[in-house]
Amino acid sequence: MIQLLVILVINQTKDSQKCRICATVYSSSISTGTLKKHLEKKHPTEYQRKFTQTTLNFQHTHLYSRKENFEKSKNLIDWIVTSLQPFSVIEEDYFIEMIKKFDPRYRVPNHKYIK
């Protein structure tokens, strides 16, 4: 990551290193750690934007037990039969997405199971 810092923010020549943001000049022998500290202190917004890792918060859902899922599947079968839907309806992408939005914990069975 520090190497990326040097490439993106510091203009290096044979004799010096220059910050592309504020034009501060450093000797060519200065460490990348010093350049990183310069960015953190003098250009915190740029540092945050370019070098801070984003934390992703995925919602973790626990699936239903087999028994709970079976009970829900019985309701699904009732709907398929009473509304005269083809069994294959449960394998359509839009149907699966709809069910996931209604209840992300429910595992939609395949049409062979439903039959």
N, CA, C and O atoms as CSV, one atom per row, in Angstrom:
chain,resi,resn,atom,element,x,y,z
A,1,MET,N,N,0.820,-1.190,0.000
A,1,MET,CA,C,0.000,0.000,0.000
A,1,MET,C,C,0.868,1.260,0.000
A,1,MET,O,O,0.541,2.246,-0.660
A,2,ILE,N,N,1.950,1.221,0.728
A,2,ILE,CA,C,2.820,2.400,0.773
A,2,ILE,C,C,3.448,2.639,-0.595
A,2,ILE,O,O,3.630,3.788,-0.997
A,3,GLN,N,N,3.780,1.574,-1.311
A,3,GLN,CA,C,4.319,1.740,-2.656
A,3,GLN,C,C,3.302,2.432,-3.553
A,3,GLN,O,O,3.663,3.273,-4.377
A,4,LEU,N,N,2.035,2.079,-3.393
A,4,LEU,CA,C,0.968,2.721,-4.149
A,4,LEU,C,C,0.896,4.201,-3.799
A,4,LEU,O,O,0.666,5.041,-4.669
A,5,LEU,N,N,1.092,4.515,-2.527
A,5,LEU,CA,C,1.125,5.905,-2.066
A,5,LEU,C,C,2.180,6.693,-2.823
A,5,LEU,O,O,1.921,7.802,-3.290
A,6,VAL,N,N,3.363,6.122,-2.943
A,6,VAL,CA,C,4.464,6.797,-3.623
A,6,VAL,C,C,4.125,7.036,-5.086
A,6,VAL,O,O,4.401,8.112,-5.616
A,7,ILE,N,N,3.540,6.065,-5.735
A,7,ILE,CA,C,3.211,6.193,-7.155
A,7,ILE,C,C,2.123,7.237,-7.388
A,7,ILE,O,O,2.236,8.050,-8.306
A,8,LEU,N,N,1.070,7.226,-6.568
A,8,LEU,CA,C,-0.073,8.111,-6.804
A,8,LEU,C,C,0.131,9.550,-6.348
A,8,LEU,O,O,-0.384,10.475,-6.976
A,9,VAL,N,N,0.875,9.753,-5.265
A,9,VAL,CA,C,0.926,11.080,-4.662
A,9,VAL,C,C,2.293,11.745,-4.758
A,9,VAL,O,O,2.381,12.973,-4.745
A,10,ILE,N,N,3.332,10.975,-4.851
A,10,ILE,CA,C,4.682,11.532,-4.845
A,10,ILE,C,C,5.297,11.430,-6.241
A,10,ILE,O,O,5.318,10.362,-6.853
A,11,ASN,N,N,5.790,12.554,-6.722
A,11,ASN,CA,C,6.483,12.602,-8.003
A,11,ASN,C,C,7.965,12.406,-7.714
A,11,ASN,O,O,8.592,13.261,-7.088
A,12,GLN,N,N,8.527,11.297,-8.161
A,12,GLN,CA,C,9.912,10.982,-7.863
A,12,GLN,C,C,10.819,11.327,-9.035
A,12,GLN,O,O,10.510,11.040,-10.192
A,13,THR,N,N,11.925,11.938,-8.711
A,13,THR,CA,C,12.991,12.164,-9.688
A,13,THR,C,C,14.263,11.545,-9.107
A,13,THR,O,O,14.242,10.976,-8.015
A,14,LYS,N,N,15.346,11.658,-9.831
A,14,LYS,CA,C,16.605,11.088,-9.362
A,14,LYS,C,C,17.097,11.761,-8.079
A,14,LYS,O,O,17.670,11.105,-7.210
A,15,ASP,N,N,16.870,13.075,-7.964
A,15,ASP,CA,C,17.410,13.833,-6.837
A,15,ASP,C,C,16.407,14.160,-5.741
A,15,ASP,O,O,16.806,14.497,-4.626
A,16,SER,N,N,15.108,14.066,-6.035
A,16,SER,CA,C,14.131,14.493,-5.031
A,16,SER,C,C,12.789,13.771,-5.194
A,16,SER,O,O,12.545,13.065,-6.172
A,17,GLN,N,N,11.943,13.980,-4.199
A,17,GLN,CA,C,10.568,13.484,-4.223
A,17,GLN,C,C,9.675,14.672,-3.887
A,17,GLN,O,O,9.942,15.412,-2.941
A,18,LYS,N,N,8.624,14.845,-4.661
A,18,LYS,CA,C,7.786,16.024,-4.518
A,18,LYS,C,C,6.324,15.606,-4.375
A,18,LYS,O,O,5.819,14.794,-5.150
A,19,CYS,N,N,5.658,16.169,-3.379
A,19,CYS,CA,C,4.241,15.902,-3.172
A,19,CYS,C,C,3.454,16.555,-4.308
A,19,CYS,O,O,3.615,17.746,-4.575
A,20,ARG,N,N,2.611,15.781,-4.967
A,20,ARG,CA,C,1.818,16.302,-6.086
A,20,ARG,C,C,0.686,17.218,-5.616
A,20,ARG,O,O,0.109,17.951,-6.419
A,21,ILE,N,N,0.373,17.181,-4.345
A,21,ILE,CA,C,-0.726,17.988,-3.826
A,21,ILE,C,C,-0.259,19.376,-3.407
A,21,ILE,O,O,-0.852,20.376,-3.811
A,22,CYS,N,N,0.807,19.447,-2.595
A,22,CYS,CA,C,1.245,20.751,-2.077
A,22,CYS,C,C,2.626,21.175,-2.554
A,22,CYS,O,O,3.097,22.260,-2.212
A,23,ALA,N,N,3.269,20.336,-3.334
A,23,ALA,CA,C,4.584,20.631,-3.915
A,23,ALA,C,C,5.721,20.679,-2.898
A,23,ALA,O,O,6.777,21.242,-3.189
A,24,THR,N,N,5.528,20.100,-1.712
A,24,THR,CA,C,6.619,19.999,-0.748
A,24,THR,C,C,7.668,19.051,-1.312
A,24,THR,O,O,7.344,17.967,-1.797
A,25,VAL,N,N,8.947,19.475,-1.242
A,25,VAL,CA,C,10.045,18.700,-1.806
A,25,VAL,C,C,10.816,18.003,-0.695
A,25,VAL,O,O,11.145,18.611,0.324
A,26,TYR,N,N,11.100,16.730,-0.898
A,26,TYR,CA,C,11.898,15.931,0.027
A,26,TYR,C,C,13.098,15.380,-0.730
A,26,TYR,O,O,13.081,15.289,-1.958
A,27,SER,N,N,14.149,15.010,0.017
A,27,SER,CA,C,15.308,14.409,-0.639
A,27,SER,C,C,14.934,13.024,-1.145
A,27,SER,O,O,13.955,12.438,-0.685
A,28,SER,N,N,15.688,12.510,-2.068
A,28,SER,CA,C,15.382,11.209,-2.658
A,28,SER,C,C,15.628,10.067,-1.678
A,28,SER,O,O,15.173,8.946,-1.904
A,29,SER,N,N,16.348,10.347,-0.589
A,29,SER,CA,C,16.675,9.287,0.368
A,29,SER,C,C,15.640,9.156,1.504
A,29,SER,O,O,15.794,8.302,2.377
A,30,ILE,N,N,14.623,9.967,1.499
A,30,ILE,CA,C,13.622,9.925,2.571
A,30,ILE,C,C,12.778,8.650,2.454
A,30,ILE,O,O,12.553,8.149,1.352
A,31,SER,N,N,12.321,8.136,3.579
A,31,SER,CA,C,11.577,6.876,3.573
A,31,SER,C,C,10.112,7.072,3.171
A,31,SER,O,O,9.563,8.170,3.264
A,32,THR,N,N,9.507,5.984,2.727
A,32,THR,CA,C,8.088,6.051,2.357
A,32,THR,C,C,7.219,6.268,3.590
A,32,THR,O,O,6.124,6.820,3.486
A,33,GLY,N,N,7.702,5.835,4.766
A,33,GLY,CA,C,6.963,6.074,6.011
A,33,GLY,C,C,6.803,7.557,6.285
A,33,GLY,O,O,5.741,7.998,6.725
A,34,THR,N,N,7.854,8.335,6.029
A,34,THR,CA,C,7.792,9.785,6.210
A,34,THR,C,C,6.807,10.400,5.223
A,34,THR,O,O,6.055,11.310,5.570
A,35,LEU,N,N,6.816,9.903,4.004
A,35,LEU,CA,C,5.883,10.414,2.993
A,35,LEU,C,C,4.439,10.091,3.379
A,35,LEU,O,O,3.533,10.894,3.161
A,36,LYS,N,N,4.242,8.914,3.949
A,36,LYS,CA,C,2.914,8.527,4.410
A,36,LYS,C,C,2.450,9.458,5.537
A,36,LYS,O,O,1.304,9.908,5.540
A,37,LYS,N,N,3.337,9.744,6.488
A,37,LYS,CA,C,2.998,10.644,7.592
A,37,LYS,C,C,2.670,12.045,7.062
A,37,LYS,O,O,1.763,12.708,7.567
A,38,HIS,N,N,3.415,12.493,6.040
A,38,HIS,CA,C,3.140,13.790,5.421
A,38,HIS,C,C,1.706,13.828,4.903
A,38,HIS,O,O,0.966,14.780,5.149
A,39,LEU,N,N,1.330,12.777,4.183
A,39,LEU,CA,C,-0.029,12.712,3.643
A,39,LEU,C,C,-1.070,12.700,4.748
A,39,LEU,O,O,-2.062,13.425,4.673
A,40,GLU,N,N,-0.856,11.889,5.765
A,40,GLU,CA,C,-1.820,11.781,6.866
A,40,GLU,C,C,-2.028,13.115,7.582
A,40,GLU,O,O,-3.154,13.472,7.929
A,41,LYS,N,N,-0.936,13.848,7.801
A,41,LYS,CA,C,-1.033,15.103,8.567
A,41,LYS,C,C,-1.418,16.307,7.712
A,41,LYS,O,O,-2.246,17.121,8.122
A,42,LYS,N,N,-0.831,16.422,6.542
A,42,LYS,CA,C,-1.044,17.612,5.708
A,42,LYS,C,C,-2.253,17.490,4.780
A,42,LYS,O,O,-2.863,18.497,4.421
A,43,HIS,N,N,-2.598,16.269,4.394
A,43,HIS,CA,C,-3.693,16.057,3.434
A,43,HIS,C,C,-4.599,14.919,3.911
A,43,HIS,O,O,-4.735,13.912,3.216
A,44,PRO,N,N,-5.220,15.064,5.085
A,44,PRO,CA,C,-6.001,13.952,5.647
A,44,PRO,C,C,-7.175,13.518,4.762
A,44,PRO,O,O,-7.503,12.333,4.707
A,45,THR,N,N,-7.796,14.455,4.082
A,45,THR,CA,C,-8.924,14.097,3.223
A,45,THR,C,C,-8.474,13.222,2.066
A,45,THR,O,O,-9.107,12.210,1.766
A,46,GLU,N,N,-7.390,13.606,1.419
A,46,GLU,CA,C,-6.836,12.805,0.323
A,46,GLU,C,C,-6.406,11.428,0.823
A,46,GLU,O,O,-6.647,10.414,0.169
A,47,TYR,N,N,-5.772,11.408,1.982
A,47,TYR,CA,C,-5.315,10.144,2.548
A,47,TYR,C,C,-6.505,9.218,2.806
A,47,TYR,O,O,-6.482,8.043,2.440
A,48,GLN,N,N,-7.536,9.760,3.435
A,48,GLN,CA,C,-8.737,8.966,3.727
A,48,GLN,C,C,-9.355,8.418,2.446
A,48,GLN,O,O,-9.715,7.244,2.363
A,49,ARG,N,N,-9.470,9.281,1.466
A,49,ARG,CA,C,-10.132,8.897,0.219
A,49,ARG,C,C,-9.359,7.832,-0.549
A,49,ARG,O,O,-9.968,6.937,-1.135
A,50,LYS,N,N,-8.039,7.910,-0.558
A,50,LYS,CA,C,-7.244,7.006,-1.379
A,50,LYS,C,C,-6.736,5.771,-0.651
A,50,LYS,O,O,-6.518,4.733,-1.275
A,51,PHE,N,N,-6.544,5.868,0.656
A,51,PHE,CA,C,-5.812,4.800,1.321
A,51,PHE,C,C,-6.500,4.168,2.514
A,51,PHE,O,O,-5.893,3.347,3.201
A,52,THR,N,N,-7.733,4.520,2.779
A,52,THR,CA,C,-8.445,3.887,3.871
A,52,THR,C,C,-9.329,2.796,3.307
A,52,THR,O,O,-10.070,3.013,2.348
A,53,GLN,N,N,-9.247,1.638,3.901
A,53,GLN,CA,C,-10.032,0.502,3.431
A,53,GLN,C,C,-11.482,0.659,3.868
A,53,GLN,O,O,-11.764,1.027,5.009
A,54,THR,N,N,-12.380,0.381,2.961
A,54,THR,CA,C,-13.796,0.451,3.252
A,54,THR,C,C,-14.226,-0.829,3.960
A,54,THR,O,O,-13.842,-1.928,3.559
A,55,THR,N,N,-15.014,-0.683,5.001
A,55,THR,CA,C,-15.545,-1.834,5.710
A,55,THR,C,C,-16.913,-2.168,5.145
A,55,THR,O,O,-17.798,-1.313,5.086
A,56,LEU,N,N,-17.080,-3.403,4.734
A,56,LEU,CA,C,-18.365,-3.849,4.206
A,56,LEU,C,C,-19.127,-4.563,5.313
A,56,LEU,O,O,-18.595,-5.458,5.971
A,57,ASN,N,N,-20.352,-4.167,5.506
A,57,ASN,CA,C,-21.179,-4.788,6.526
A,57,ASN,C,C,-22.240,-5.654,5.872
A,57,ASN,O,O,-23.342,-5.195,5.575
A,58,PHE,N,N,-21.890,-6.912,5.654
A,58,PHE,CA,C,-22.849,-7.829,5.079
A,58,PHE,C,C,-23.760,-8.328,6.189
A,58,PHE,O,O,-23.315,-8.679,7.282
A,59,GLN,N,N,-25.026,-8.348,5.880
A,59,GLN,CA,C,-25.968,-8.848,6.855
A,59,GLN,C,C,-25.887,-10.370,6.860
A,59,GLN,O,O,-26.085,-11.018,5.833
A,60,HIS,N,N,-25.597,-10.923,8.015
A,60,HIS,CA,C,-25.484,-12.377,8.127
A,60,HIS,C,C,-26.833,-12.922,8.570
A,60,HIS,O,O,-27.347,-12.551,9.625
A,61,THR,N,N,-27.391,-13.791,7.770
A,61,THR,CA,C,-28.680,-14.373,8.115
A,61,THR,C,C,-28.509,-15.860,8.390
A,61,THR,O,O,-27.835,-16.569,7.642
A,62,HIS,N,N,-29.116,-16.314,9.451
A,62,HIS,CA,C,-29.110,-17.731,9.777
A,62,HIS,C,C,-30.306,-18.368,9.088
A,62,HIS,O,O,-31.433,-17.888,9.202
A,63,LEU,N,N,-30.049,-19.442,8.379
A,63,LEU,CA,C,-31.118,-20.130,7.668
A,63,LEU,C,C,-32.016,-20.849,8.662
A,63,LEU,O,O,-31.620,-21.127,9.795
A,64,TYR,N,N,-33.228,-21.144,8.219
A,64,TYR,CA,C,-34.154,-21.907,9.045
A,64,TYR,C,C,-33.662,-23.337,9.200
A,64,TYR,O,O,-32.917,-23.845,8.362
A,65,SER,N,N,-34.083,-23.977,10.276
A,65,SER,CA,C,-33.794,-25.399,10.438
A,65,SER,C,C,-34.578,-26.163,9.366
A,65,SER,O,O,-35.460,-25.602,8.716
A,66,ARG,N,N,-34.254,-27.425,9.191
A,66,ARG,CA,C,-34.976,-28.230,8.185
A,66,ARG,C,C,-36.466,-28.265,8.480
A,66,ARG,O,O,-37.292,-28.159,7.573
A,67,LYS,N,N,-36.797,-28.413,9.738
A,67,LYS,CA,C,-38.204,-28.488,10.125
A,67,LYS,C,C,-38.932,-27.181,9.811
A,67,LYS,O,O,-40.029,-27.194,9.252
A,68,GLU,N,N,-38.314,-26.050,10.175
A,68,GLU,CA,C,-38.935,-24.747,9.891
A,68,GLU,C,C,-39.060,-24.512,8.383
A,68,GLU,O,O,-40.078,-24.013,7.902
A,69,ASN,N,N,-38.022,-24.875,7.657
A,69,ASN,CA,C,-38.056,-24.690,6.205
A,69,ASN,C,C,-39.130,-25.587,5.573
A,69,ASN,O,O,-39.816,-25.179,4.636
A,70,PHE,N,N,-39.265,-26.795,6.091
A,70,PHE,CA,C,-40.282,-27.724,5.597
A,70,PHE,C,C,-41.684,-27.141,5.793
A,70,PHE,O,O,-42.519,-27.218,4.892
A,71,GLU,N,N,-41.941,-26.565,6.958
A,71,GLU,CA,C,-43.254,-25.965,7.240
A,71,GLU,C,C,-43.553,-24.832,6.255
A,71,GLU,O,O,-44.677,-24.708,5.769
A,72,LYS,N,N,-42.570,-24.032,5.972
A,72,LYS,CA,C,-42.760,-22.933,5.015
A,72,LYS,C,C,-42.957,-23.472,3.602
A,72,LYS,O,O,-43.732,-22.918,2.822
A,73,SER,N,N,-42.257,-24.550,3.277
A,73,SER,CA,C,-42.409,-25.156,1.953
A,73,SER,C,C,-43.815,-25.723,1.764
A,73,SER,O,O,-44.351,-25.696,0.656
A,74,LYS,N,N,-44.408,-26.229,2.828
A,74,LYS,CA,C,-45.793,-26.718,2.733
A,74,LYS,C,C,-46.735,-25.573,2.339
A,74,LYS,O,O,-47.657,-25.770,1.547
A,75,ASN,N,N,-46.504,-24.396,2.884
A,75,ASN,CA,C,-47.313,-23.234,2.509
A,75,ASN,C,C,-47.089,-22.865,1.041
A,75,ASN,O,O,-48.027,-22.494,0.335
A,76,LEU,N,N,-45.868,-22.969,0.604
A,76,LEU,CA,C,-45.561,-22.689,-0.796
A,76,LEU,C,C,-46.269,-23.690,-1.717
A,76,LEU,O,O,-46.819,-23.311,-2.751
A,77,ILE,N,N,-46.251,-24.947,-1.338
A,77,ILE,CA,C,-46.937,-25.982,-2.134
A,77,ILE,C,C,-48.437,-25.693,-2.195
A,77,ILE,O,O,-49.050,-25.819,-3.255
A,78,ASP,N,N,-49.024,-25.310,-1.076
A,78,ASP,CA,C,-50.449,-24.946,-1.062
A,78,ASP,C,C,-50.730,-23.818,-2.054
A,78,ASP,O,O,-51.715,-23.857,-2.792
A,79,TRP,N,N,-49.864,-22.826,-2.062
A,79,TRP,CA,C,-50.054,-21.701,-2.992
A,79,TRP,C,C,-49.954,-22.169,-4.444
A,79,TRP,O,O,-50.770,-21.779,-5.279
A,80,ILE,N,N,-48.957,-23.001,-4.747
A,80,ILE,CA,C,-48.771,-23.495,-6.119
A,80,ILE,C,C,-50.010,-24.269,-6.576
A,80,ILE,O,O,-50.500,-24.066,-7.686
A,81,VAL,N,N,-50.504,-25.141,-5.729
A,81,VAL,CA,C,-51.640,-25.990,-6.095
A,81,VAL,C,C,-52.927,-25.179,-6.206
A,81,VAL,O,O,-53.652,-25.308,-7.193
A,82,THR,N,N,-53.218,-24.355,-5.221
A,82,THR,CA,C,-54.486,-23.620,-5.229
A,82,THR,C,C,-54.545,-22.523,-6.282
A,82,THR,O,O,-55.628,-22.161,-6.740
A,83,SER,N,N,-53.422,-22.005,-6.658
A,83,SER,CA,C,-53.425,-20.955,-7.691
A,83,SER,C,C,-53.087,-21.508,-9.075
A,83,SER,O,O,-52.922,-20.751,-10.032
A,84,LEU,N,N,-52.985,-22.827,-9.169
A,84,LEU,CA,C,-52.729,-23.518,-10.442
A,84,LEU,C,C,-51.443,-23.048,-11.127
A,84,LEU,O,O,-51.394,-22.875,-12.345
A,85,GLN,N,N,-50.411,-22.850,-10.316
A,85,GLN,CA,C,-49.105,-22.456,-10.852
A,85,GLN,C,C,-48.347,-23.708,-11.291
A,85,GLN,O,O,-48.533,-24.773,-10.704
A,86,PRO,N,N,-47.503,-23.598,-12.305
A,86,PRO,CA,C,-46.649,-24.743,-12.652
A,86,PRO,C,C,-45.576,-24.912,-11.558
A,86,PRO,O,O,-45.139,-23.933,-10.954
A,87,PHE,N,N,-45.171,-26.130,-11.319
A,87,PHE,CA,C,-44.157,-26.376,-10.295
A,87,PHE,C,C,-42.840,-25.665,-10.612
A,87,PHE,O,O,-42.070,-25.322,-9.715
A,88,SER,N,N,-42.604,-25.456,-11.877
A,88,SER,CA,C,-41.350,-24.800,-12.292
A,88,SER,C,C,-41.290,-23.324,-11.881
A,88,SER,O,O,-40.232,-22.703,-11.971
A,89,VAL,N,N,-42.399,-22.768,-11.437
A,89,VAL,CA,C,-42.409,-21.355,-11.049
A,89,VAL,C,C,-41.366,-21.064,-9.969
A,89,VAL,O,O,-40.809,-19.968,-9.915
A,90,ILE,N,N,-41.110,-22.042,-9.121
A,90,ILE,CA,C,-40.174,-21.803,-8.020
A,90,ILE,C,C,-38.714,-21.761,-8.458
A,90,ILE,O,O,-37.837,-21.446,-7.654
A,91,GLU,N,N,-38.445,-22.073,-9.721
A,91,GLU,CA,C,-37.076,-21.992,-10.218
A,91,GLU,C,C,-36.836,-20.765,-11.089
A,91,GLU,O,O,-35.746,-20.585,-11.633
A,92,GLU,N,N,-37.849,-19.929,-11.218
A,92,GLU,CA,C,-37.680,-18.699,-11.989
A,92,GLU,C,C,-36.901,-17.685,-11.153
A,92,GLU,O,O,-37.134,-17.536,-9.953
A,93,ASP,N,N,-35.983,-16.999,-11.804
A,93,ASP,CA,C,-35.111,-16.055,-11.094
A,93,ASP,C,C,-35.896,-14.980,-10.339
A,93,ASP,O,O,-35.576,-14.667,-9.192
A,94,TYR,N,N,-36.911,-14.424,-10.973
A,94,TYR,CA,C,-37.684,-13.367,-10.318
A,94,TYR,C,C,-38.433,-13.879,-9.090
A,94,TYR,O,O,-38.555,-13.173,-8.090
A,95,PHE,N,N,-38.925,-15.092,-9.172
A,95,PHE,CA,C,-39.618,-15.688,-8.032
A,95,PHE,C,C,-38.645,-15.865,-6.860
A,95,PHE,O,O,-38.962,-15.517,-5.723
A,96,ILE,N,N,-37.477,-16.400,-7.146
A,96,ILE,CA,C,-36.473,-16.628,-6.104
A,96,ILE,C,C,-36.054,-15.306,-5.470
A,96,ILE,O,O,-35.927,-15.217,-4.248
A,97,GLU,N,N,-35.839,-14.286,-6.288
A,97,GLU,CA,C,-35.478,-12.963,-5.758
A,97,GLU,C,C,-36.592,-12.395,-4.882
A,97,GLU,O,O,-36.323,-11.816,-3.829
A,98,MET,N,N,-37.826,-12.559,-5.311
A,98,MET,CA,C,-38.957,-12.065,-4.530
A,98,MET,C,C,-38.994,-12.755,-3.161
A,98,MET,O,O,-39.156,-12.095,-2.134
A,99,ILE,N,N,-38.845,-14.061,-3.151
A,99,ILE,CA,C,-38.868,-14.812,-1.890
A,99,ILE,C,C,-37.701,-14.383,-0.986
A,99,ILE,O,O,-37.870,-14.245,0.226
A,100,LYS,N,N,-36.536,-14.178,-1.573
A,100,LYS,CA,C,-35.377,-13.723,-0.778
A,100,LYS,C,C,-35.635,-12.366,-0.134
A,100,LYS,O,O,-35.189,-12.105,0.984
A,101,LYS,N,N,-36.359,-11.504,-0.849
A,101,LYS,CA,C,-36.680,-10.184,-0.283
A,101,LYS,C,C,-37.715,-10.301,0.833
A,101,LYS,O,O,-37.635,-9.593,1.836
A,102,PHE,N,N,-38.688,-11.200,0.654
A,102,PHE,CA,C,-39.703,-11.408,1.687
A,102,PHE,C,C,-39.117,-12.082,2.925
A,102,PHE,O,O,-39.404,-11.696,4.058
A,103,ASP,N,N,-38.296,-13.093,2.682
A,103,ASP,CA,C,-37.746,-13.866,3.797
A,103,ASP,C,C,-36.378,-14.427,3.415
A,103,ASP,O,O,-36.294,-15.516,2.846
A,104,PRO,N,N,-35.306,-13.695,3.723
A,104,PRO,CA,C,-33.962,-14.121,3.322
A,104,PRO,C,C,-33.504,-15.441,3.971
A,104,PRO,O,O,-32.559,-16.070,3.498
A,105,ARG,N,N,-34.162,-15.842,5.027
A,105,ARG,CA,C,-33.772,-17.084,5.713
A,105,ARG,C,C,-34.331,-18.339,5.036
A,105,ARG,O,O,-33.844,-19.445,5.271
A,106,TYR,N,N,-35.333,-18.168,4.214
A,106,TYR,CA,C,-36.003,-19.318,3.601
A,106,TYR,C,C,-35.237,-19.814,2.380
A,106,TYR,O,O,-34.841,-19.025,1.522
A,107,ARG,N,N,-35.034,-21.119,2.310
A,107,ARG,CA,C,-34.391,-21.751,1.155
A,107,ARG,C,C,-35.479,-22.318,0.255
A,107,ARG,O,O,-36.205,-23.229,0.652
A,108,VAL,N,N,-35.593,-21.791,-0.935
A,108,VAL,CA,C,-36.599,-22.262,-1.883
A,108,VAL,C,C,-36.177,-23.632,-2.402
A,108,VAL,O,O,-35.069,-23.781,-2.918
A,109,PRO,N,N,-37.053,-24.643,-2.271
A,109,PRO,CA,C,-36.698,-25.976,-2.771
A,109,PRO,C,C,-36.795,-26.020,-4.297
A,109,PRO,O,O,-37.388,-25.137,-4.916
A,110,ASN,N,N,-36.211,-27.049,-4.889
A,110,ASN,CA,C,-36.324,-27.187,-6.339
A,110,ASN,C,C,-37.662,-27.833,-6.691
A,110,ASN,O,O,-38.349,-28.361,-5.817
A,111,HIS,N,N,-38.027,-27.793,-7.959
A,111,HIS,CA,C,-39.359,-28.273,-8.361
A,111,HIS,C,C,-39.520,-29.788,-8.173
A,111,HIS,O,O,-40.643,-30.265,-8.011
A,112,LYS,N,N,-38.440,-30.537,-8.191
A,112,LYS,CA,C,-38.527,-31.989,-7.963
A,112,LYS,C,C,-38.972,-32.277,-6.527
A,112,LYS,O,O,-39.744,-33.204,-6.281
A,113,TYR,N,N,-38.481,-31.483,-5.595
A,113,TYR,CA,C,-38.875,-31.640,-4.200
A,113,TYR,C,C,-40.350,-31.316,-4.016
A,113,TYR,O,O,-41.054,-32.004,-3.276
A,114,ILE,N,N,-40.812,-30.279,-4.682
A,114,ILE,CA,C,-42.200,-29.834,-4.560
A,114,ILE,C,C,-43.162,-30.874,-5.122
A,114,ILE,O,O,-44.227,-31.095,-4.547
A,115,LYS,N,N,-42.816,-31.505,-6.215
A,115,LYS,CA,C,-43.685,-32.517,-6.831
A,115,LYS,C,C,-43.849,-33.686,-5.891
A,115,LYS,O,O,-44.544,-34.648,-6.217
